[in-house]
Amino acid sequence: MTTAKQDPQVSGEQDADADADADADANAETETVKAARGLEDGRPSVRLRAALAIGSAPAPDPDARNVEKLIERCAVEPDFSVREMLTWALTRHAAHVTVPRLVAELGSGRPQARSQALHTLSKIGDRQAWPAITRALLSDAEDEVARTAWRAAVALVPEGEEPELARALAAQLGRGGRETRLSLSRALIALGESAVPALLAAAADPDPRVRHHAAATERLLHDPDAGFDAAIEEAKRVVALRDQPGGGA
């Protein structure tokens, strides 16, 4: 039996190609490790570049190490611009890798971890995360978490479930300072006419803060140019008149 001899030149070229591929893989691994390490740097500019590098070259689906590093950093990152880059980097990875890990973060004891996970889920836009947007999150004791939950809920709510979401959001009317109330109004307005029954019900609430907020939100829904502060003042005036004897007639 005669065995064919391999051309030494061809064999050498194949070995060179294999070596080049191995070198490329090693270099890519080195860059990945370097970028992940950069997320822990004390300088925001370095952390920003690290998140950008990870998002620009997302790892293959089975490799979730960088996804986990990004999510861990989201929970503690103090710089807003870096947090936004971390979110962008996560959106660049496959949703079936990121979404379950982000959903797990919603149970974290760190308010920033919950808030940033909600923000990132809203940017990914995968409605499989919808069941994780619970009433507990919509009424979170931390205003920033609740505000982010409201935005995420509006982004992810399935068709037909808007009225139920509107009722859950309306339960928070009158809460917090101006920015919190404005965020809630915007979320309800984004639901459109589905929010009207919940707003009308809240307009009869015993708490005047709830009534003012509900009336102002309904006005803004139908007149977006009114302005939030002006709508609140007008709502206070209307509610005061209505509360006078014979005012509801």
C-alpha positions in Angstrom: 0.0 0.0 0.0 1.4 3.4 -1.0 1.1 6.3 1.3 0.8 9.7 -0.3 3.5 12.2 0.9 2.3 15.6 2.1 4.0 18.5 0.3 6.3 20.0 3.0 5.5 23.5 1.7 1.7 23.0 2.2 2.3 21.4 5.6 4.4 24.4 6.6 1.7 26.9 5.4 -0.9 25.0 7.4 1.2 25.1 10.6 1.8 28.8 10.1 -1.9 29.5 9.7 -2.6 27.5 12.8 0.0 29.4 14.7 -1.4 32.7 13.5 -4.9 31.8 14.6 -3.6 30.8 18.0 -1.7 34.1 18.3 -4.8 36.0 17.3 -6.9 34.1 19.9 -4.3 34.8 22.6 -4.2 38.5 21.7 -7.9 38.7 21.8 -7.9 37.0 25.2 -5.3 39.4 26.4 -7.3 42.4 25.3 -10.4 41.0 26.9 -8.6 40.4 30.2 -7.1 43.9 30.0 -10.5 45.5 29.4 -12.1 43.7 32.2 -9.3 44.8 34.5 -9.8 48.3 33.4 -13.3 48.3 34.8 -11.7 48.3 38.3 -9.4 51.3 37.6 -9.7 54.3 39.8 -9.9 56.7 36.9 -13.3 57.2 35.2 -11.8 57.7 31.8 -10.0 54.3 32.0 -13.2 52.6 33.1 -15.1 54.3 30.3 -12.6 53.1 27.7 -12.7 49.6 29.2 -16.5 49.4 28.9 -16.3 50.8 25.3 -13.7 48.1 24.4 -15.9 45.3 25.8 -19.0 46.6 24.0 -17.1 47.0 20.7 -15.9 43.4 20.7 -18.6 41.4 22.6 -17.5 37.9 23.5 -19.2 34.8 21.9 -22.4 33.7 23.5 -21.0 30.9 25.7 -18.5 33.3 27.3 -20.4 35.4 29.8 -17.4 36.5 31.9 -17.4 40.0 30.6 -21.2 40.3 30.9 -20.9 39.4 34.6 -18.1 41.9 35.0 -20.2 44.7 33.4 -23.2 43.9 35.6 -21.0 43.8 38.8 -19.6 47.2 37.9 -23.0 48.6 37.2 -23.9 48.0 40.9 -21.1 50.2 42.2 -20.1 52.6 39.4 -20.3 56.2 40.7 -19.8 58.0 37.3 -23.0 58.6 35.2 -21.1 58.5 31.9 -19.4 55.3 32.7 -22.7 53.7 33.8 -24.2 54.7 30.5 -21.3 53.0 28.7 -21.7 49.9 30.8 -25.3 49.7 29.8 -24.4 50.2 26.1 -21.8 47.5 26.4 -24.4 45.1 27.8 -26.8 45.9 25.0 -24.1 44.7 22.5 -24.2 41.2 23.9 -26.8 38.5 23.2 -30.1 39.1 25.1 -30.4 35.5 26.1 -27.0 35.9 27.9 -27.7 39.4 29.5 -31.4 39.4 30.4 -31.4 36.5 32.9 -28.4 38.0 34.7 -30.0 41.4 34.8 -33.3 40.0 36.0 -31.3 38.4 38.9 -29.9 41.8 39.8 -33.5 43.1 40.4 -33.4 41.3 43.8 -30.2 42.9 44.9 -29.9 44.7 48.2 -28.1 47.5 46.4 -30.5 50.2 45.1 -28.1 51.1 42.3 -27.8 47.5 41.2 -31.6 47.3 40.9 -31.9 50.7 39.2 -29.1 50.1 36.6 -30.4 46.6 35.8 -33.9 48.1 35.2 -32.4 50.8 33.0 -30.4 48.3 31.0 -33.4 46.0 30.5 -35.4 48.9 29.2 -32.6 49.6 26.7 -32.4 46.0 25.6 -36.2 45.9 25.1 -36.6 42.2 25.5 -40.2 41.6 26.7 -39.3 38.3 28.3 -38.1 40.5 31.2 -41.6 41.9 31.7 -42.7 39.5 34.5 -39.7 40.6 36.5 -41.1 44.2 36.7 -43.1 43.6 39.8 -45.3 45.9 41.9 -42.6 45.7 44.5 -40.2 47.4 42.1 -42.8 49.9 40.9 -43.3 50.9 44.5 -39.6 50.5 45.6 -38.8 52.6 48.7 -35.9 54.2 46.8 -37.2 56.9 44.5 -34.5 56.4 41.9 -35.3 52.6 41.7 -39.0 53.3 41.4 -38.5 55.9 38.7 -36.4 53.6 36.7 -38.9 50.8 37.1 -41.7 53.1 35.8 -39.7 53.8 32.7 -38.7 50.1 32.2 -42.4 49.0 32.7 -43.6 51.4 30.0 -40.9 50.2 27.6 -41.6 46.5 28.2 -45.4 46.3 28.8 -47.0 43.8 26.5 -49.9 44.9 24.3 -53.2 44.7 26.3 -51.6 45.1 29.7 -51.4 48.8 29.7 -54.5 49.5 31.8 -53.3 47.2 34.6 -49.9 48.9 34.5 -51.6 52.3 34.6 -53.4 51.3 37.8 -50.2 50.1 39.4 -48.5 53.4 38.4 -51.5 55.5 39.6 -51.0 54.0 43.1 -47.8 56.0 43.3 -49.4 59.4 42.5 -48.5 62.1 44.9 -45.2 60.5 45.8 -41.9 62.3 46.3 -40.6 65.6 45.1 -40.9 67.3 41.8 -38.6 65.1 39.7 -40.2 61.9 41.0 -43.7 63.2 40.3 -42.7 64.4 36.9 -41.2 60.9 36.1 -44.4 59.2 37.1 -46.5 61.7 35.0 -44.3 61.0 32.0 -44.7 57.2 32.5 -48.5 57.5 32.7 -48.7 59.8 29.7 -46.6 57.3 27.7 -49.5 54.8 28.2 -51.9 57.2 26.4 -55.6 56.8 26.8 -55.1 53.5 28.7 -54.1 55.7 31.7 -57.2 57.8 31.8 -59.5 55.6 33.9 -56.7 55.2 36.5 -56.2 59.0 36.6 -59.9 59.7 36.9 -60.1 57.2 39.9 -57.1 58.9 41.5 -58.7 62.3 41.1 -61.2 61.3 43.8 -58.5 60.2 46.3 -58.8 61.6 49.8 -55.1 62.8 49.7 -55.0 66.2 48.0 -51.4 65.5 46.8 -52.7 62.5 44.9 -55.7 64.5 43.5 -53.4 67.3 42.3 -50.9 65.0 40.7 -53.7 63.0 38.9 -55.4 66.1 37.6 -52.1 67.6 36.4 -51.1 64.4 34.7 -54.5 64.1 32.9 -54.1 67.7 31.7 -50.6 67.0 30.4 -51.9 63.9 28.6 -54.3 66.0 26.6 -52.2 69.2 26.5 -48.5 68.3 26.4 -47.4 71.9 26.0 -49.0 72.9 29.3 -45.8 72.3 31.4 -45.7 70.2 34.5 -45.4 73.1 37.1 -48.2 75.0 35.5 -50.4 71.9 35.3 -49.8 71.3 39.0 -50.8 74.8 40.0 -53.9 74.7 37.8 -54.8 71.3 39.3 -54.5 72.7 42.8 -56.8 75.6 41.9 -59.4 73.4 40.3 -59.3 70.8 43.1 -59.7 73.6 45.7 -62.7 75.0 43.9 -64.2 71.5 43.6 -63.6 70.8 47.3 -65.6 73.9 48.3 -69.2 73.3 49.4 -71.3 72.9 46.3 -68.1 72.9 44.1 -68.8 69.4 42.8 -72.2 70.3 41.5 
